[in-house]
C-alpha cells in the first residue's frame, strides 16, 4: 500500500490517465479480483494494492510520457524524453522525498498550478525577457516533443489538441531524399488542420523525434515582447516492435505569439518541418539556413 505524501503525489499522476488505462491497472494490480465503479475508486484500489511507488510506475501501462508531463508541470527542466523510464522513476521518487522532508503533504506544482486547467492548451514559460536573454528553446522542446511522440504510445497526451495553435496558423512539411533533393511538400493552415497534419506525419510512419538537447541543437530568438522563434533539430526514428530504426534527420522552426488572455502563455503561429531521409544516425546540429531563418 502507498500511503502519506507518496499517495497524494501518485493520485495526481494517476489522474492524468484515461479511464480505460486505470481499469487495466486495477485488473493487473488485483489479479482481476476487484472491479472499480468510478475513477476515484480505481485510483484508490491501485494505491491500496501497489507494493510501492517504484513497482507502480514500472507497470507497462504507465508510460514515460506520463511521468515526463508530471515532472515538467512541477518545474523540472533538466531532463529529456530520451531518458530511460528507470531514471524518470528515480526523479519522481526524489520529488516525493523532498516533499516529505519539507513536511508539505500537498502535491503543489509550480506557481501556475491553480490555473493549469486554463493553460493545458498552451506553452508556458516564465521570466521571458524581451531582449532574448532567456533561451526558451529547452522548455519548448521538453513540452512539445514528448507530447508529439506520445501519439504513438497507448497513452497519448491529453494536451495534444488544436488549441495549442493560434487561429490562422500555418504549417509546412518538406520531405527530402538527401540534403539537396526535395521530394514532397505538405502545407496547410488553421489550428485543426495543423494538428491533424502533424499527427498524420507522426502516426502513419510511427515516427519518434529524438531532439538534440544541447545548445547546438536548439535555439530561441525573441523577435518582440510578444513574438518568439525556436529552431530544433534531431534524429528521426521509426518505432518497431523490436525497437527503433533510424530513418533520417529533421529540423523544425516555430514561431509563437503571446496569448494576451493568459500570462506567459504562448501558442504556435507558424511551423516548418524539414525531414531528410538518411541512414546517417549522427546527431545533427542546427544548420546555418535554419539559424538565418530564425533571425528573419
Backbone bond lengths (Angstrom), bond angles and torsions (degrees), N, CA, C in turn:
res aa  C-N    CA-C-N  psi(-1)  N-CA   C-N-CA  omega(-1)  CA-C   N-CA-C  phi
1 X - - - 1.464 - - 1.525 110.22 -
2 X 1.311 115.72 137.79 1.461 121.66 176.75 1.523 107.77 -98.72
3 X 1.341 116.95 127.27 1.454 120.70 -173.65 1.522 111.11 -130.98
4 X 1.340 115.82 173.96 1.456 123.01 172.69 1.518 113.67 64.79
5 X 1.343 115.20 -142.30 1.459 121.56 -178.89 1.524 111.11 -60.54
6 X 1.336 116.18 -40.17 1.462 120.02 -179.63 1.527 110.77 -59.59
7 X 1.305 117.28 -37.21 1.471 120.76 -179.82 1.535 110.52 -66.51
8 X 1.340 116.15 -43.90 1.461 119.50 -179.65 1.521 111.48 -63.28
9 X 1.327 116.50 -39.85 1.467 120.68 179.66 1.531 110.20 -67.88
10 X 1.334 116.96 -43.61 1.464 120.44 -179.53 1.524 111.57 -66.63
11 X 1.333 117.20 -32.31 1.466 119.93 175.59 1.518 110.84 -58.91
12 X 1.356 115.69 -43.77 1.458 119.26 179.90 1.525 111.16 -63.81
13 X 1.316 117.51 -40.80 1.466 120.20 178.92 1.530 111.05 -65.29
14 X 1.330 117.41 -45.28 1.462 120.77 -178.93 1.518 111.69 -64.47
15 X 1.312 117.08 -27.49 1.461 120.37 179.22 1.528 112.41 -67.35
16 X 1.337 117.82 -13.21 1.459 121.41 176.19 1.532 111.60 -77.10
17 X 1.328 117.35 -15.74 1.462 121.32 -174.00 1.524 111.94 -86.75
18 X 1.321 115.84 152.55 1.451 121.48 175.68 1.527 110.42 -72.42
19 X 1.330 115.53 160.27 1.462 120.56 -179.53 1.527 111.95 -57.71
20 X 1.335 116.54 -40.61 1.467 120.11 -177.50 1.525 111.81 -62.20
21 X 1.356 116.36 -37.75 1.465 120.28 179.40 1.522 109.98 -70.93
22 X 1.338 117.18 -40.07 1.463 120.42 177.49 1.526 110.67 -61.03
23 X 1.320 117.02 -41.27 1.471 120.33 179.14 1.525 111.46 -62.47
24 X 1.343 116.26 -40.21 1.466 119.81 177.88 1.522 111.38 -66.13
25 X 1.328 116.35 -37.31 1.469 119.69 177.73 1.526 111.30 -66.09
26 X 1.335 116.54 -37.40 1.469 119.96 176.12 1.526 109.81 -61.56
27 X 1.332 116.70 -43.99 1.460 120.87 -179.20 1.520 111.50 -61.29
28 X 1.346 116.59 -47.83 1.469 119.24 -176.61 1.522 112.23 -73.79
29 X 1.322 116.83 -31.76 1.465 119.97 -178.55 1.525 111.38 -72.62
30 X 1.335 116.60 -34.37 1.470 120.62 -176.23 1.518 113.21 -106.74
31 X 1.328 116.74 7.58 1.471 120.94 -177.13 1.533 111.68 55.69
32 X 1.344 114.91 43.01 1.469 122.17 176.86 1.530 113.83 61.95
33 X 1.323 117.34 23.13 1.462 119.23 -177.60 1.524 113.25 -92.21
34 X 1.356 117.41 -13.19 1.467 120.76 -178.35 1.519 109.39 -133.85
35 X 1.322 116.58 141.79 1.457 122.56 174.73 1.519 108.21 -117.34
36 X 1.335 116.72 125.47 1.461 121.51 -178.65 1.524 110.50 -88.71
37 X 1.329 115.59 149.59 1.456 119.69 -179.38 1.505 113.91 -99.95
38 X 1.351 118.07 -24.42 1.463 122.33 -177.85 1.521 110.01 -137.65
39 X 1.345 115.88 167.88 1.472 120.28 176.19 1.524 110.69 -58.93
40 X 1.331 116.00 -45.57 1.457 120.43 -177.98 1.527 111.14 -60.57
41 X 1.344 116.00 -40.80 1.456 119.77 179.15 1.523 111.03 -67.97
42 X 1.331 116.37 -38.32 1.473 120.31 177.93 1.523 110.60 -59.43
43 X 1.336 116.40 -49.36 1.469 120.90 -178.35 1.522 110.46 -62.49
44 X 1.336 116.51 -41.62 1.466 120.59 179.77 1.524 111.06 -62.37
45 X 1.336 117.15 -43.12 1.462 120.96 179.93 1.522 110.97 -64.49
46 X 1.331 115.88 -44.64 1.473 120.11 -179.51 1.523 110.70 -58.31
47 X 1.328 117.11 -44.70 1.471 121.35 -178.60 1.527 111.74 -72.51
48 X 1.323 116.89 -30.69 1.464 119.99 178.18 1.522 111.54 -68.87
49 X 1.336 116.41 -36.53 1.461 120.32 -173.90 1.530 113.67 -99.70
50 X 1.336 117.07 -7.77 1.472 119.42 177.10 1.522 109.94 -71.59
51 X 1.321 116.85 137.76 1.469 120.95 -179.07 1.518 111.22 -66.95
52 X 1.350 116.50 -45.30 1.460 122.27 177.75 1.526 108.33 -164.79
53 X 1.341 116.36 178.65 1.465 121.07 -176.87 1.524 110.89 -62.62
54 X 1.309 117.03 -43.87 1.463 121.23 -176.64 1.526 111.55 -60.84
55 X 1.317 117.53 -48.59 1.466 119.79 -178.57 1.526 111.37 -67.56
56 X 1.338 116.73 -31.25 1.467 119.52 176.83 1.518 110.79 -64.63
57 X 1.326 116.98 -49.09 1.466 120.53 -176.37 1.522 112.24 -72.35
58 X 1.304 117.77 -20.84 1.468 120.65 179.02 1.535 112.09 -74.96
59 X 1.318 116.96 -11.46 1.472 119.43 179.57 1.528 109.99 -64.05
60 X 1.329 115.56 141.05 1.463 121.62 -173.29 1.535 112.45 -62.08
61 X 1.325 116.89 -28.05 1.465 120.06 -177.78 1.526 112.85 -71.16
62 X 1.333 117.14 -17.69 1.459 120.65 177.30 1.524 107.44 -98.87
63 X 1.322 116.42 99.67 1.452 121.99 -173.82 1.528 111.91 -82.42
64 X 1.317 114.06 163.92 1.469 119.92 -178.63 1.513 112.66 -56.69
65 X 1.332 117.19 -39.70 1.458 119.70 -174.47 1.526 111.93 -64.20
66 X 1.344 117.44 -25.87 1.466 120.65 176.82 1.524 110.03 -66.77
67 X 1.337 116.54 -42.63 1.463 121.10 179.63 1.529 110.17 -70.55
68 X 1.347 116.77 -39.76 1.460 121.52 178.01 1.523 110.62 -58.23
69 X 1.330 116.74 -48.72 1.462 120.89 -179.40 1.524 110.77 -60.80
70 X 1.332 116.78 -44.30 1.465 121.22 -179.18 1.535 110.58 -59.03
71 X 1.336 116.31 -49.50 1.461 120.38 -177.47 1.527 111.62 -66.29
72 X 1.340 116.01 -39.72 1.469 119.20 -178.94 1.521 111.00 -63.17
73 X 1.313 117.69 -41.24 1.458 121.17 -179.44 1.532 112.04 -66.29
74 X 1.330 116.11 -15.97 1.453 120.15 179.84 1.515 113.24 -106.90
75 X 1.326 115.46 21.78 1.452 120.33 170.36 1.508 116.70 94.50
76 X 1.353 118.58 -1.29 1.464 120.07 178.53 1.525 109.31 -73.11
77 X 1.335 116.66 131.07 1.458 120.66 179.52 1.535 111.95 -128.96
78 X 1.342 117.78 -16.00 1.469 120.91 -172.60 1.525 111.57 -91.92
79 X 1.326 117.95 44.96 1.451 121.17 174.88 1.521 108.76 -144.02
80 X 1.330 116.34 165.23 1.457 121.16 179.01 1.517 108.86 -129.80
81 X 1.341 114.92 162.34 1.459 120.27 179.13 1.521 111.25 -65.73
82 X 1.320 116.91 -20.39 1.461 120.23 -178.21 1.526 112.61 -80.03
83 X 1.321 118.26 -6.75 1.451 119.98 176.88 1.524 110.07 -62.83
84 X 1.330 115.72 150.32 1.457 119.53 178.71 1.527 110.06 -67.90
85 X 1.308 115.42 156.17 1.460 119.37 177.83 1.520 110.41 -62.54
86 X 1.324 117.13 -36.56 1.467 120.71 179.48 1.530 111.41 -60.23
87 X 1.332 116.88 -39.82 1.463 120.39 179.64 1.523 110.71 -69.42
88 X 1.328 117.01 -38.92 1.462 120.42 177.48 1.524 111.51 -65.11
89 X 1.328 116.60 -36.21 1.467 120.41 176.83 1.528 110.15 -63.95
90 X 1.334 116.79 -38.79 1.478 119.64 177.16 1.523 110.70 -63.82
91 X 1.331 117.00 -39.22 1.465 120.02 177.48 1.533 110.26 -64.35
92 X 1.321 115.96 -41.11 1.467 120.77 178.68 1.528 110.57 -62.22
93 X 1.326 116.29 -44.45 1.463 120.67 179.24 1.522 111.11 -64.75
94 X 1.330 116.51 -35.68 1.464 120.36 177.25 1.527 110.71 -65.76
95 X 1.325 116.57 -37.28 1.467 120.75 176.94 1.534 110.26 -60.64
96 X 1.338 116.43 -44.14 1.465 120.50 178.41 1.522 110.44 -63.66
97 X 1.342 116.20 -44.19 1.476 120.05 -178.11 1.523 110.99 -59.37
98 X 1.321 117.53 -42.68 1.463 120.58 -178.87 1.527 111.45 -66.54
99 X 1.318 117.37 -34.45 1.464 119.97 176.98 1.519 110.54 -69.65
100 X 1.329 116.54 -34.97 1.458 119.76 177.05 1.527 111.11 -67.52
101 X 1.335 116.47 -39.24 1.464 120.41 -178.81 1.520 112.55 -67.58
102 X 1.335 116.61 -33.35 1.460 120.22 -179.84 1.525 112.14 -84.02
103 X 1.344 116.08 -7.60 1.458 119.66 179.69 1.507 113.50 74.42
104 X 1.332 116.90 15.45 1.463 121.40 -179.82 1.521 108.56 -91.79
105 X 1.347 116.50 111.73 1.458 119.85 -177.31 1.513 112.89 -94.90
106 X 1.343 117.26 14.38 1.466 120.75 176.55 1.519 108.93 -108.87
107 X 1.320 116.08 139.47 1.464 120.06 178.87 1.514 109.01 -88.48
108 X 1.315 116.71 75.45 1.463 120.46 177.55 1.501 108.79 -87.63
109 X 1.322 116.68 138.03 1.457 119.82 176.26 1.506 108.16 -91.34
110 X 1.292 117.71 -139.53 1.439 120.92 177.99 1.512 109.17 -74.35
111 X 1.326 117.41 178.40 1.450 120.94 -176.53 1.519 112.98 -64.50
112 X 1.319 117.77 -10.79 1.466 120.98 -178.85 1.521 112.67 -91.07
113 X 1.348 117.78 1.40 1.460 118.73 -170.90 1.519 112.50 -59.68
114 X 1.317 117.12 -35.92 1.452 119.29 -177.77 1.503 112.50 -61.38
115 X 1.357 116.04 -18.22 1.467 119.20 -179.50 1.520 111.74 -117.00
116 X 1.335 117.04 21.00 1.461 120.53 -177.31 1.513 112.29 -58.33
117 X 1.328 116.20 -39.92 1.464 118.73 -176.85 1.514 111.42 -60.56
118 X 1.355 116.77 -33.15 1.454 120.12 179.86 1.518 111.72 -80.55
119 X 1.338 117.19 -16.38 1.452 120.40 -171.32 1.511 113.61 -111.96
120 X 1.322 118.04 3.74 1.455 119.87 -176.76 1.517 112.36 -59.83
121 X 1.338 117.43 -25.40 1.459 120.91 -174.70 1.520 112.23 -103.61
122 X 1.318 117.46 34.17 1.451 120.38 179.91 1.516 109.38 -149.92
123 X 1.320 115.02 158.66 1.459 122.20 175.30 1.516 107.97 -87.58
124 X 1.339 117.09 119.27 1.463 121.70 -175.57 1.526 110.23 -100.97
125 X 1.309 116.88 132.75 1.449 121.91 174.12 1.516 108.29 -134.42
126 X 1.317 115.54 162.90 1.455 119.18 178.97 1.518 110.05 -129.37
127 X 1.310 116.08 147.73 1.467 122.30 174.66 1.519 113.26 57.43
128 X 1.321 117.83 39.51 1.458 120.94 177.04 1.523 108.36 -78.28
129 X 1.319 116.01 123.93 1.453 120.87 -176.67 1.525 110.61 -96.26
130 X 1.322 118.27 139.05 1.472 120.95 -179.98 1.519 113.26 -59.25
131 X 1.336 117.51 -25.75 1.465 118.85 -178.94 1.525 112.47 -82.37
132 X 1.328 116.81 1.98 1.456 120.28 177.34 1.511 113.82 80.18
133 X 1.334 118.80 14.34 1.455 120.72 -176.21 1.530 112.34 -69.97
134 X 1.304 117.96 -16.22 1.460 120.97 175.69 1.525 108.79 -105.89
135 X 1.326 116.79 124.16 1.454 121.29 179.35 1.526 108.42 -88.21
136 X 1.318 116.62 107.70 1.464 120.72 -176.72 1.527 112.19 -86.28
137 X 1.329 117.73 0.51 1.467 119.82 -174.00 1.526 111.91 -62.81
138 X 1.343 117.83 -38.98 1.467 120.31 -178.88 1.522 110.49 -63.70
139 X 1.319 116.28 -41.75 1.458 120.25 179.50 1.526 111.04 -66.33
140 X 1.327 115.90 -39.51 1.459 119.08 179.77 1.527 111.09 -65.62
141 X 1.332 117.16 -45.16 1.463 121.15 -179.39 1.529 110.25 -59.38
142 X 1.341 116.56 -42.27 1.466 120.67 -179.50 1.517 112.50 -67.82
143 X 1.332 116.41 -22.75 1.464 120.65 179.16 1.528 112.04 -89.54
144 X 1.338 117.45 -48.58 1.457 121.00 -168.37 1.526 113.42 -78.27
145 X 1.336 118.51 -49.10 1.464 119.81 -170.35 1.529 114.20 -73.93
146 X 1.335 120.66 -35.65 1.473 117.68 171.17 1.523 111.85 -59.48
147 X 1.328 116.04 -37.32 1.453 121.36 178.67 1.535 110.20 -65.42
148 X 1.332 117.42 -43.39 1.466 121.64 179.62 1.522 110.85 -67.99
149 X 1.334 117.09 -45.31 1.468 120.81 -179.61 1.518 112.47 -65.01
150 X 1.324 117.49 -27.13 1.465 120.71 -178.31 1.527 111.85 -66.27
151 X 1.327 118.05 -15.34 1.463 120.91 -179.56 1.522 111.70 -63.08
152 X 1.338 116.98 -22.45 1.463 120.61 178.57 1.522 112.31 -99.70
153 X 1.337 117.06 13.03 1.458 120.67 175.93 1.527 108.80 -106.89
154 X 1.324 115.73 170.93 1.457 119.75 -179.73 1.531 111.03 -72.65
155 X 1.330 116.32 -20.03 1.462 120.58 -179.05 1.524 108.17 -121.89
156 X 1.320 117.38 87.66 1.459 120.42 -179.76 1.528 109.83 -75.14
157 X 1.321 115.50 153.35 1.461 120.73 -177.06 1.521 111.45 -65.70
158 X 1.326 115.26 136.07 1.459 119.86 176.91 1.528 111.58 -71.41
159 X 1.336 116.74 -15.41 1.452 120.27 -178.92 1.524 112.21 -78.61
160 X 1.343 116.98 -14.59 1.464 119.90 -175.44 1.517 109.42 -76.14
161 X 1.317 116.68 92.48 1.451 121.80 178.51 1.517 108.97 -151.82
162 X 1.306 115.84 168.84 1.468 120.35 -172.35 1.525 113.08 -65.96
163 X 1.334 117.76 -15.88 1.464 120.49 -177.63 1.528 113.29 -67.07
164 X 1.329 118.11 -14.23 1.464 118.72 179.06 1.530 110.93 -78.18
165 X 1.344 116.44 -8.96 1.461 121.46 179.04 1.527 109.78 -108.95
166 X 1.325 115.61 145.21 1.457 120.72 178.08 1.526 111.26 -75.41
167 X 1.329 118.32 151.12 1.470 120.04 171.01 1.529 109.73 -56.69
168 X 1.320 116.59 134.83 1.455 119.94 -179.06 1.508 114.44 82.89
169 X 1.341 117.72 6.70 1.472 119.28 179.83 1.523 110.33 -64.78
170 X 1.332 115.96 157.45 1.463 121.86 -178.06 1.524 109.91 -127.12
171 X 1.339 115.26 144.63 1.462 120.78 -179.99 1.520 109.68 -138.85
172 X 1.334 115.09 140.83 1.464 120.09 173.77 1.525 108.87 -139.93
173 X 1.317 115.79 145.05 1.468 122.01 177.46 1.518 108.77 -130.20
174 X 1.320 115.70 127.27 1.460 121.96 179.86 1.525 108.88 -113.96
175 X 1.344 117.27 123.04 1.460 122.52 174.02 1.525 108.57 -99.33
176 X 1.327 116.50 132.87 1.464 121.81 177.87 1.518 109.61 -125.92
177 X 1.333 115.71 142.16 1.459 120.49 175.50 1.523 111.89 -82.52
178 X 1.321 116.01 -21.50 1.467 121.55 172.80 1.524 106.74 -154.91
179 X 1.325 117.08 -173.18 1.457 121.05 -173.51 1.520 113.33 -61.01
180 X 1.333 118.01 -28.27 1.461 120.30 -171.68 1.527 114.18 -114.17
181 X 1.325 117.16 -15.37 1.464 120.30 -174.15 1.525 110.93 -100.98
182 X 1.314 116.92 117.07 1.464 122.54 178.28 1.522 108.77 -91.92
183 X 1.359 116.85 124.47 1.459 119.89 -175.85 1.522 112.82 -101.53
184 X 1.338 118.15 -35.94 1.464 119.94 179.76 1.524 110.23 -158.52
185 X 1.325 114.82 153.73 1.461 121.39 179.68 1.528 109.31 -136.32
186 X 1.324 115.55 135.68 1.459 122.59 175.37 1.518 109.11 -117.93
187 X 1.312 117.47 131.98 1.462 120.89 177.65 1.522 109.21 -132.86
188 X 1.320 115.40 150.93 1.462 120.37 175.70 1.517 108.69 -161.72
189 X 1.310 116.40 170.26 1.464 121.59 177.71 1.518 108.88 -143.41
190 X 1.324 115.65 152.48 1.455 121.12 -178.55 1.516 111.08 105.25
191 X 1.319 118.02 147.37 1.469 121.81 -176.92 1.529 114.12 -60.26
192 X 1.328 117.32 -49.94 1.456 120.01 -177.10 1.524 111.02 -69.47
193 X 1.328 116.86 -37.97 1.469 120.61 178.69 1.531 110.91 -64.51
194 X 1.327 116.31 -40.43 1.465 120.30 179.26 1.526 110.88 -67.12
195 X 1.311 115.85 -45.16 1.470 119.71 178.08 1.519 110.70 -58.23
196 X 1.329 116.44 -45.45 1.454 120.64 -177.52 1.526 111.86 -67.50
197 X 1.334 116.95 -37.84 1.466 120.36 179.67 1.528 111.07 -63.94
198 X 1.325 116.71 -45.43 1.464 120.25 178.57 1.519 111.23 -65.28
199 X 1.318 115.97 -38.44 1.463 120.04 179.03 1.525 110.72 -65.63
200 X 1.331 117.18 -41.93 1.458 120.45 179.62 1.523 111.29 -62.88
201 X 1.339 116.23 -44.22 1.466 120.41 -179.59 1.523 110.32 -61.39
202 X 1.321 116.58 -40.98 1.465 121.47 -176.78 1.525 112.50 -73.45
203 X 1.333 116.67 -42.70 1.460 120.18 -171.99 1.526 113.45 -85.02
204 X 1.337 117.35 -36.49 1.461 119.34 -175.75 1.520 111.82 -62.19
205 X 1.323 116.36 -40.24 1.463 120.67 -179.72 1.524 112.08 -104.13
206 X 1.325 117.03 7.26 1.473 122.67 179.63 1.525 110.96 51.99
207 X 1.344 114.45 49.01 1.457 120.53 -179.07 1.526 111.57 -77.24
208 X 1.322 114.81 147.46 1.467 122.50 171.99 1.523 107.29 -128.97
209 X 1.337 116.62 123.54 1.456 121.95 -176.76 1.529 109.71 -91.76
210 X 1.339 115.08 110.29 1.473 121.18 179.09 1.522 107.89 -100.21
211 X 1.313 116.86 100.53 1.460 121.14 -172.05 1.521 112.33 -79.15
212 X 1.314 115.42 150.71 1.458 122.03 170.54 1.533 106.90 -80.78
213 X 1.317 116.95 104.95 1.460 121.36 -172.07 1.521 113.62 -90.53
214 X 1.322 116.62 12.98 1.465 120.11 174.28 1.530 108.61 -92.53
215 X 1.334 118.17 164.32 1.470 120.31 178.33 1.522 114.27 -56.71
216 X 1.334 118.32 -22.89 1.465 120.53 179.12 1.523 112.08 -77.50
217 X 1.342 116.99 -10.31 1.453 119.99 -177.17 1.507 114.85 -110.70
218 X 1.308 117.38 1.46 1.470 120.77 179.49 1.527 108.91 -154.51
219 X 1.316 114.54 149.27 1.461 119.09 -179.08 1.523 109.04 -154.95
220 X 1.338 115.86 141.68 1.464 121.30 177.38 1.520 109.60 -125.49
221 X 1.318 115.61 143.14 1.464 121.78 176.70 1.524 108.20 -134.32
222 X 1.329 116.39 128.73 1.462 120.83 174.16 1.522 107.66 -85.80
223 X 1.327 116.61 116.40 1.455 121.05 179.81 1.520 111.88 -85.96
224 X 1.305 116.13 -25.22 1.462 123.59 179.87 1.521 106.37 -163.86
225 X 1.334 118.30 168.97 1.468 118.72 178.92 1.523 114.01 -56.76
226 X 1.334 117.42 -24.39 1.460 119.79 -178.20 1.524 113.22 -119.44
227 X 1.336 117.53 14.39 1.467 121.86 179.93 1.527 109.39 -135.48
228 X 1.334 116.33 130.31 1.470 121.23 178.56 1.518 109.80 -136.03
229 X 1.336 115.71 152.87 1.460 122.21 175.18 1.531 109.06 -125.08
230 X 1.332 115.39 144.52 1.466 121.25 177.61 1.518 108.98 -134.88
231 X 1.328 116.49 135.83 1.458 122.62 173.38 1.520 109.28 -116.62
232 X 1.339 116.56 138.70 1.469 122.62 -176.41 1.523 108.69 -138.34
233 X 1.332 116.60 147.51 1.465 119.88 173.79 1.525 109.24 -141.61
234 X 1.324 115.15 166.82 1.461 119.11 179.20 1.512 111.44 174.46
235 X 1.323 114.94 -170.34 1.470 122.63 179.24 1.523 108.14 -101.37
236 X 1.333 115.50 139.91 1.457 121.84 -179.94 1.523 109.42 -102.25
237 X 1.337 115.41 127.15 1.463 120.91 179.34 1.521 110.05 -115.81
238 X 1.315 114.95 157.54 1.461 121.04 172.13 1.528 108.02 -111.53
239 X 1.331 115.62 130.95 1.456 120.78 179.35 1.527 110.07 -75.03
240 X 1.328 116.37 125.57 1.455 122.06 176.58 1.523 108.89 -122.84
241 X 1.329 115.68 161.15 1.466 118.98 179.15 1.526 110.84 -62.68
242 X 1.339 116.22 -31.00 1.459 120.33 -178.63 1.525 112.48 -88.96
243 X 1.321 118.13 -3.95 1.466 120.89 -177.76 1.519 110.26 146.63
244 X 1.331 116.38 -138.49 1.454 120.72 179.63 1.519 110.56 -127.04
245 X 1.332 115.39 156.48 1.462 121.59 179.34 1.523 108.38 -132.60
246 X 1.323 116.70 127.63 1.456 120.52 178.16 1.524 109.76 -71.33
247 X 1.338 115.69 132.02 1.466 119.37 179.81 1.529 111.78 -120.22
248 X 1.322 117.94 -6.33 1.454 118.97 178.97 1.510 113.02 156.41
249 X 1.328 114.52 -157.89 1.462 121.59 -178.79 1.524 109.22 -126.44
250 X 1.313 115.05 163.17 1.465 118.22 177.09 1.521 110.21 -142.22
251 X 1.324 114.51 153.10 1.454 122.81 168.97 1.525 106.92 -132.59
252 X 1.309 117.45 143.21 1.451 120.35 -178.81 1.527 110.06 -142.74
253 X 1.315 115.06 136.09 1.464 122.18 178.72 1.524 108.51 -115.35
254 X 1.316 115.91 136.62 1.464 121.90 177.77 1.528 109.44 -126.54
255 X 1.309 115.16 146.93 1.456 121.01 168.05 1.528 107.57 -123.71
256 X 1.328 115.85 131.59 1.458 121.80 -178.86 1.517 110.68 -114.45
257 X 1.304 113.95 158.27 1.456 119.88 172.29 1.523 107.84 -133.63
258 X 1.323 115.45 140.34 1.452 121.23 -179.14 1.521 110.58 -68.00
259 X 1.328 116.25 131.97 1.460 121.54 176.38 1.530 107.91 -77.60
260 X 1.314 118.61 115.17 1.465 120.61 -176.66 1.524 113.62 -67.47
261 X 1.333 116.32 -15.04 1.460 119.72 -176.44 1.530 113.52 -88.67
262 X 1.347 116.86 -19.56 1.471 120.25 -176.34 1.523 108.79 -132.29
263 X 1.302 117.19 126.98 1.464 122.33 -175.96 1.532 111.40 -61.68
264 X 1.352 115.25 133.26 1.463 123.02 177.27 1.531 113.14 54.14
265 X 1.304 116.92 30.92 1.460 122.13 178.56 1.523 108.79 -111.58
266 X 1.344 115.07 127.71 1.459 120.93 -175.02 1.521 110.29 -120.66
267 X 1.337 116.77 146.13 1.459 121.50 176.81 1.531 109.67 -127.79
268 X 1.325 115.09 155.82 1.460 121.18 -173.17 1.530 110.10 -80.18
269 X 1.332 114.75 127.04 1.463 121.58 -179.86 1.530 111.71 -101.67
270 X 1.327 115.86 -31.23 1.464 121.24 -173.57 1.521 109.13 -153.90
271 X 1.337 117.58 141.44 1.460 120.78 175.10 1.523 110.29 -149.60
272 X 1.328 115.06 136.81 1.461 121.89 174.91 1.526 108.24 -126.58
273 X 1.327 116.80 123.25 1.463 123.07 -179.65 1.522 108.95 -112.00
274 X 1.330 116.13 126.98 1.467 121.83 178.92 1.521 107.87 -117.46
275 X 1.322 116.82 117.32 1.467 122.48 179.99 1.519 108.80 -112.05
276 X 1.318 116.34 122.74 1.458 122.33 178.44 1.520 108.75 -111.45
277 X 1.328 117.11 111.46 1.456 121.46 -178.91 1.529 109.29 -71.61
278 X 1.334 115.86 129.10 1.462 119.88 -175.02 1.519 108.96 -165.15
279 X 1.303 116.39 156.41 1.462 121.25 175.01 1.530 111.44 -92.61
280 X 1.304 116.11 -2.29 1.458 121.09 -179.53 1.530 108.93 -74.02
281 X 1.321 116.78 118.06 1.464 121.28 -178.39 1.528 113.14 -97.46
282 X 1.331 116.68 5.65 1.467 119.84 178.91 1.523 110.01 -65.25
283 X 1.325 116.46 133.49 1.458 119.72 179.67 1.523 109.70 -66.29
284 X 1.332 118.24 121.62 1.467 120.63 -176.79 1.528 111.94 -79.62
285 X 1.319 114.94 168.19 1.462 122.15 170.33 1.528 107.71 -116.17
286 X 1.320 116.13 161.34 1.457 119.55 -179.33 1.524 111.13 -59.29
287 X 1.311 116.75 131.70 1.458 121.02 179.75 1.522 110.50 -75.91
288 X 1.319 115.58 158.25 1.464 120.39 177.74 1.529 110.63 -62.55
289 X 1.322 115.86 -30.51 1.472 119.61 179.71 1.517 110.45 -63.97
290 X 1.327 117.71 -42.33 1.464 121.23 179.47 1.520 110.17 -70.00
291 X 1.323 117.30 -42.57 1.457 120.51 179.49 1.528 110.74 -60.99
292 X 1.330 115.91 -39.49 1.474 120.20 177.88 1.528 110.53 -65.93
293 X 1.340 115.76 -39.02 1.483 119.65 179.53 1.516 111.15 -64.44
294 X 1.320 117.27 -32.99 1.464 120.16 178.28 1.534 111.69 -65.75
295 X 1.308 115.72 -29.44 1.483 119.61 -176.85 1.519 112.51 -82.65
296 X 1.338 117.29 -13.98 1.471 120.72 -177.57 1.529 111.27 -67.99
